[in-house]
């Protein structure tokens, strides 16, 4: 693991860890950052090592642990890991495509202490969602899974990745989330990683990006949902601009999945663990920041030179480096890397021009 040069001078509170507990998946989604298939993936961390990693994360803090994939429900010990993390005082949540949820699965979700389940819906209809997921019946299976969660009183949210393919359906998906009685709707702006590299032509342009984020902001208070934009750091600049116009402050809720925090959290208060135990700034920024088979999680979190770079805003380049909203936005580091080959370069999909 590369070490920093000693300039790491303050603690950065770990708030969220997304853990790709398996890369195996039963779907073949066009936007998958991991290019997942059914596997197998023989180098994945076993149960003993996974519990050890949870212990090491607990040494750093009490973050939210997002058990993701691939499809995490394909991992046989998923609920044993969730239960272990819960007993260690970690807030465990599950990110799934929803197609494998059954009444028995919902019982295990509740018993293991999982606090929330996120279900991905990328279309408002069976036709559009199934086309995105490339498996017929994915939509109806996900809706059925959601009904099982709702019947058991398990909190769930809807996640949606936005591309030009489904941009016109965003309102319909939001309305569907309301009808399904979701707790929240989180939107994700496409990052060209994995299979999504083949979808660059479906990525929103900068103005479409701005418009959809402003529309999403306007829905605050108009729908009975917690709304959050991910991989869309400009959303927090927009929030800051609107709050300034209204003479208000942006309020923050700590340690909740829907917290109003800042834009790009990669390496700052968030990190990603791959199925093989490689720590990255985020799932879309595939930069090896430390291998958990060689180093402990606390050492990686505190000493990674990549994380140190991301935490030093004076190193950011282009208009991101000049922007007065750098502390609340920061630009998407993964999108900068995909566009420029430099994770400290400017966000390529931003219409805002800094005043300085």
GUROLUM-260233 format. One record per atom (N, C-alpha, C): residue in one letter; x, y, z. Coordinates in steps of 0.2 Angstrom, whole numbers, plus 5000, padded with zeros to 4 digits. Example, Ala and Ser with C-alpha at 12.3 -4.5 7.8 and 13.67 -1.06 7.14 Angstrom:
GUROLUM-260233
a506649725039/a506249785039/a506649845039/s506449895035/s506849955036/s506450005039/
//
This chain:
GUROLUM-260233
x500449945000/x500050005000/x500450065000/x500350114995/x500750174995/x500650215002/x501150245005/x501050285011/x501050355009/x500750395014/x500750465012/x501350495015/x501450555013/x502150595014/x502150625021/x501650615025/x501650645032/x501250705032/x500950725027/x500450785027/x499750765029/x499650705031/x498950685034/x498950715041/x498550765042/x498650805048/x498050805052/x497450775050/x496850775054/x496450715052/x496050695057/x495650645056/x495050655051/x494850605047/x494250615043/x493750555045/x493250585047/x492750535050/x492450495045/x492450425046/x492250375041/x491450375042/x491050385037/x490350385038/x489950325034/x490250305029/x489950255024/x490450215021/x490350145021/x490750105018/x490350055013/x490450055007/x490050015002/x490549955001/x490249895002/x490649835002/x490349784997/x490749774992/x490549724986/x490649654989/x490149634993/x490349564996/x490349504991/x490049514985/x490149474980/x490049504973/x490449484968/x490349514961/x489749474957/x489649414960/x489149374956/x488449404956/x488149394950/x487449434950/x487049384945/x486349394946/x485849354942/x485649394936/x485849454936/x485549504931/x486249524926/x486049564921/x486649574916/x486549654915/x486549694920/x486349764919/x486849804914/x486549844910/x486949874905/x487449924908/x487249954914/x487650004917/x488049984922/x488149914923/x488549884929/x489249904929/x489449944935/x490149964935/x490649904936/x490349844938/x490849794939/x490849744934/x490449754929/x490349704923/x490149634926/x489749634931/x489549574935/x489249524930/x489349454932/x488949404929/x488949354935/x488649294933/x488449244939/x489049214942/x489649224939/x490249204942/x490449124940/x490849094945/x491049114951/x491649154951/x491749194957/x492349234958/x492749204964/x493249164963/x493549124968/x493949164973/x494149224971/x494649264976/x494249304981/x493549294981/x493249334986/x493349324993/x493349364998/x493449355005/x492949305008/x493249265012/x492849215015/x492549245022/x492149205025/x491749225031/x492249255036/x492749215038/x493249225043/x493549295042/x493749305035/x494149365034/x493649425034/x493049415031/x492549465031/x492349495038/x492349445043/x492149465050/x492749505053/x493349485051/x493949525053/x493949595050/x493749605044/x493749665041/x493149715045/x492649685046/x492149715050/x492449745057/x492849695060/x493149715066/x493549775065/x493949775060/x494449825058/x494049895057/x493549895053/x493149955052/x492849985058/x492649935063/x492449965069/x492949995073/x493549985072/x494150015075/x494150095073/x493950105067/x493950175064/x493350215066/x492750185067/x492150215069/x491550175068/x490950205068/x490350165067/x489950185061/x490250175055/x489950195049/x489350155047/x488950175042/x488550135038/x488850085034/x488750025034/x489049975030/x488449955024/x488649975018/x488149955013/x488449885010/x488049835011/x488149765008/x487949765001/x488349764996/x488149774989/x488549724985/x488449724979/x488749674974/x488849704967/x488849664962/x488449604961/x487749604965/x487549544966/x486949534970/x487149504977/x487149544982/x487349514989/x486949454991/x486349454989/x485949394991/x486149324988/x486649334984/x486949264981/x487549244986/x487649284990/x488249264995/x487849225001/x488049165002/x487749115007/x487749145014/x488349185016/x488349205023/x488149275024/x487749305019/x487649375019/x487349395026/x486849355028/x486449375034/x486949365040/x487349315040/x487849305046/x488249365046/x488549395041/x488949455041/x488549515043/x487949515041/x487449575043/x487349565051/x487249515053/x487149505060/x487749515064/x488349495062/x488949505065/x489149585065/x489049615060/x489149695060/x488649725064/x488049705064/x487549735069/x487749725076/x487949675078/x488149655085/x488849695087/x489149715081/x489749755083/x489649835083/x488949845082/x488749915083/x488749955076/x488849925071/x488849955064/x488149955061/x487950005057/x487350015054/x487349975048/x487049915047/x487049875041/x486449885037/x486549895030/x486049905025/x486249865019/x485749845015/x485749805010/x485549835003/x486049824998/x485849854992/x485749794987/x485149784984/x484949724980/x484549744974/x484549704969/x484149714963/x483449694965/x483349664971/x482649644973/x482349584970/x482649554965/x482249494962/x482249434966/x482749424971/x482849364974/x482449374981/x482149424983/x481849434989/x481149394990/x481149354995/x480549304997/x480349325004/x479749295006/x479549305013/x480149275018/x480449225016/x481049195020/x481549245021/x481749275015/x482349325015/x482149385019/x481549415019/x481349465023/x481349455030/x481249395032/x481249375039/x482049375041/x482449355037/x483149355038/x483449425038/x483149465034/x483349535034/x483249565041/x482649555043/x482449585050/x482849555056/x482949485056/x483249455061/x484049475061/x484349495056/x485049505055/x485149585057/x484649625058/x484749695060/x484849735055/x484749715048/x484849765043/x484349825043/x484549885043/x484149945044/x483749965038/x483949955032/x483649975026/x483849935021/x483449925016/x483549895010/x483449935004/x483949944999/x483849984993/x483749934987/x483249954983/x483049914977/x483149964971/x483449934966/x483649974960/x483049964955/x482750024954/x482250034948/x482450084943/x482650064937/x482850104932/x482350124927/x481750104928/x481250114923/x480550114927/x480050154924/x479450164928/x478950104925/x479150064920/x478750014918/x479149954917/x478849894916/x479149834915/x479649834909/x479349864904/x479749864897/x480449894898/x480449954901/x481049994901/x481549974907/x481249954912/x481749924917/x482049854915/x481649814912/x481949754910/x482449754904/x482349814900/x482849824895/x483449844898/x483449884903/x484049914907/x484349854910/x484049804913/x484249754917/x484449694913/x484149694907/x484349644902/x484049574904/x483549564908/x483249504910/x482549514910/x482149474906/x481449484907/x481149464914/x480649494916/x480449484923/x480749514929/x481249554927/x481649584933/x481249634936/x480849674933/x480349724936/x479849694940/x479549644938/x478949614942/x479249584948/x479849544947/x480149514953/x480349564958/x480649624956/x480849674961/x480249704964/x479649714961/x479049744964/x478749694969/x478849634967/x478549584972/x479049584978/x479649584977/x480149584983/x480049644987/x479849704984/x479749764988/x479049754992/x478549714989/x477949704993/x478049664999/x478549614999/x478749575005/x479049615010/x479549665008/x479849705013/x479349755016/x478849785012/x478349825015/x477849795020/x477749725018/x477249695022/x477549675029/x478249675029/x478549655036/x478849725039/x478649775036/x478849845039/x479549855039/x479949835034/x480649845033/x480749905029/x481049955031/x481250015027/x481550005021/x481350035016/x481750025009/x481750085005/x482150095001/x482250154997/x482350124989/x482150174985/x482250154978/x482850194975/x483350154972/x483850184968/x483750184961/x483950244957/x483850244950/x484550274947/x484750244942/x485350274938/x485050304932/x485250374932/x484950414926/x485450414920/x485150394914/x485450404908/x484950444903/x485150454897/x484750484892/x484150434891/x484350364892/x483850314891/x483150314895/x483250334901/x482650344906/x482550414909/x482850464906/x482850524909/x482050554909/x481750534904/x481050554903/x480550514908/x480850464911/x480450424916/x480550444923/x481050484924/x481250504931/x480650524935/x480150564933/x479550584937/x479150524938/x479050474933/x478650414934/x478950374939/x479650364939/x479950324944/x479850354951/x479950414952/x479850454958/x479150444961/x478650444956/x477950434958/x477850364960/x478150314956/x478150244958/x478350234965/x478950264967/x479250254973/x478750284979/x478350334977/x477850354982/x477350304983/x477050274977/x476550224978/x476750164981/x477350144980/x477650084984/x477750104991/x477750164993/x477850185000/x478550175002/x479050194998/x479750194999/x479850255004/x480450245008/x480650295013/x481050345009/x481350325003/x481750375000/x481850354993/x482050404989/x482250394982/x482950424981/x483450384979/x484150414978/x484250404970/x484450454967/x484650454960/x485450454959/x485650414954/x486350414953/x486450434946/x486950474945/x487150494938/x487650454935/x487550424929/x487950374926/x488750394926/x489150354929/x489850354928/x490150304924/x490450324918/x490750274913/x491250224916/x491050174920/x491450124922/x491150054921/x491550004920/x491349934919/x490949934912/x490349904912/x489949894906/x489649964904/x489650014909/x489350084907/x489850114903/x490450094902/x490950124897/x490650124890/x490250074889/x489850064882/x489250114882/x489150144887/x488550184887/x488650264887/x489250284886/x489550354886/x489050394882/x488750364876/x488350404872/x487650414875/x487550384881/x486850394884/x486950434891/x487650454892/x487750494898/x487450564896/x487150594901/x486850664901/x487450714899/x487250764895/x487750814894/x487650864900/x488150914901/x488150954907/x487550994908/x487251014903/x486551054904/x486051014906/x485950954903/x485450904905/x485550884913/x486150874914/x486350854921/x486150914926/x486250974924/x486051034929/x485351034929/x484951024924/x484251034924/x483950984928/x484150914927/x483850864931/x483950874938/x484550894940/x484750904947/x484350964950/x484151014946/x483751064949/x483051044949/x482851004945/x482150974945/x482050934951/x482550894953/x482550844958/x482550884965/x482950944965/x482950984971/x482251014972/x481951034967/x481251064967/x480751014970/x480850954970/x480450904973/x480450894980/x480950924983/x481050924990/x480350954994/x480050924998/x479450945001/x478850934997/x478850914991/x478350904987/x478150824986/x478550784989/x478450714989/x478550684996/x478250634998/x478350605005/x478950565005/x479550585002/x480150545001/x480750585003/x481250545006/x481850575007/x482250575000/x482550634998/x482850634991/x483550644992/x483950604988/x484650614988/x484950594982/x485450644979/x485750624973/x486450604975/x486650554971/x487350524972/x487750524965/x488350524966/x488750534960/x488550594956/x488350644959/x488050704957/x488250764962/x488850774963/x489050824968/x488850894967/x488650914960/x488450974959/x487750984962/x487350934964/x486750944968/x486850984974/x487450974977/x487551004984/x487751084982/x488051094977/x488151164975/x487451194973/x487051164970/x486351194968/x485951204975/x486051154980/x485651164986/x485951224989/x486651234989/x486951294992/x486751364989/x486651354982/x486451414979/x485751434980/x485251384980/x484551404982/x484451424989/x484851394994/x484751415001/x485051485002/x485551504998/x485851574998/x485351624996/x484951604990/x484451644988/x483851654993/x483751604997/x483151605001/x483451635008/x484051645009/x484351665015/x484351615021/x484351545018/x484351495023/x485051455023/x485151415028/x485651375028/x485451305026/x485951265023/x485851195022/x485951155028/x485351125030/x485451085036/x485651015035/x486050985040/x486350925039/x486150875044/x485950815042/x485850755047/x486350705046/x486650695052/x487250645052/x487050575053/x487450535050/x487450465050/x486750435048/x486450465043/x485850435040/x486050435032/x485750385029/x485850375022/x485650425018/x485150465020/x484950525016/x485250595019/x485750585022/x486050645025/x486250695020/x486150765022/x486350815017/x487150825020/x487550805016/x488250815018/x488650855013/x489050825008/x489350865003/x489350824997/x489650844991/x489550814985/x489950744985/x490550744982/x490950684982/x491350664988/x491150614991/x491350594997/x491950544997/x492150524991/x492650474989/x493350484993/x493550444998/x494150445001/x494150495007/x493550535008/x493550585013/x493150565019/x492450535018/x492150505023/x491750445020/x492050415015/x491750365011/x492250325008/x492250255008/x492650215003/x492250155001/x492550114997/x492250054994/x492749994995/x492549944996/x492949874997/x492649834991/x493149814987/x492949764981/x492849694984/x492549654980/x492449584982/x493149544984/x493649564981/x494349534983/x494649574989/x494349624992/x494649654997/x495149714996/x495049744990/x495449804988/x495049864990/x495349904994/x494949964996/x495050024990/x494550054988/x494550104983/x494250164986/x494350224983/x493950284985/x493250284984/x493050254979/x492350234977/x492250174972/x491650154971/x491650094967/x491750114960/x491650174958/x491750194951/x492550214950/x492850234955/x493550254954/x494050194956/x494150154951/x494550094953/x495250104954/x495450134959/x496150144961/x496350104967/x496750064967/x496950024973/x497250064978/x496950074983/x497150114989/x497450074995/x497450014994/x497649964999/x497249894999/x497649845000/x497349774999/x497249745007/x496649735008/x496549705015/x496849635016/x497049605011/x497449545013/x498149555015/x498349625014/x499049635016/x499049695022/x498549735022/x498549795027/x497949795030/x497949825036/x497249835040/x496849885037/x496249885038/x495849945036/x496050005039/x496150015046/x496350075049/x496950105046/x497450065044/x498050085041/x497950115034/x497450085030/x497350105023/x496950175024/x496450175028/x496050235029/x496450295031/x496950285035/x497350345038/x497950355033/x498250305030/x498850315027/x498850315019/x498350295016/x498350295009/x498550365005/x498950365001/x499150424998/x498650444993/x498250404990/x497650424986/x497150464990/x496950434996/x496550465000/x496750535003/x497450535004/x497750595006/x497650655001/x497750634995/x497650684989/x496950704989/x496450654989/x495750674989/x495550724995/x495850715000/x495650755006/x496050825006/x496450835001/x496850905001/x496550944995/x496050984996/x495751014991/x496151064987/x496751084990/x497151124987/x497551094981/x497451024980/x497750994974/x497250984969/x496651004970/x496150994964/x496251044959/x496151024952/x496351064947/x495851094943/x495951134938/x495451164933/x494951204937/x494351204935/x493851254938/x493651224945/x493751154946/x493551134952/x494051164958/x494651164956/x495151194961/x495051274962/x494651304957/x494551374958/x493851394961/x493451334961/x492751344963/x492651364970/x492151414971/x491951434978/x491551384982/x491251334978/x490851274981/x491251214981/x491951214981/x492351154982/x492251114988/x492051154993/x492051115000/x491351075000/x490851104996/x490151064997/x490051024991/x490451034985/x490350994979/x490950944978/x491550974976/x492150944975/x492150904968/x491650904964/x491650874958/x491650794958/x491450764954/x491450684954/x492150664952/x492550634957/x493250614956/x493250554951/x492750514951/x492750454946/x492650484939/x492250534938/x492050554931/x492650594929/x492950634933/x493650664931/x494150624929/x494250564933/x494750514931/x494550484924/x493950464923/x493750434917/x493850484911/x493750544912/x493750594906/x494450614905/x494850624910/x495550654910/x496150604912/x495950554915/x496550504917/x496850534924/x496550584927/x496750614933/x496250624938/x496250594944/x495650594948/x495650664952/x496150704951/x496150774954/x495950824949/x495850804943/x495650854937/x494850874938/x494650924934/x494050954935/x493450904933/x492850914936/x492250874934/x492150894927/x492050844922/x491950864915/x491150884914/x490750864918/x490050884917/x489750934922/x489950994921/x489751044926/x489751114922/x489151144922/x489051204918/x489251264922/x489351254929/x489451314933/x490251344932/x490251414931/x490951444931/x491051474937/x491651464940/x491751494947/x491851564946/x491751604951/x491751674951/x492451704951/x492951664954/x493651684955/x494051654949/
//
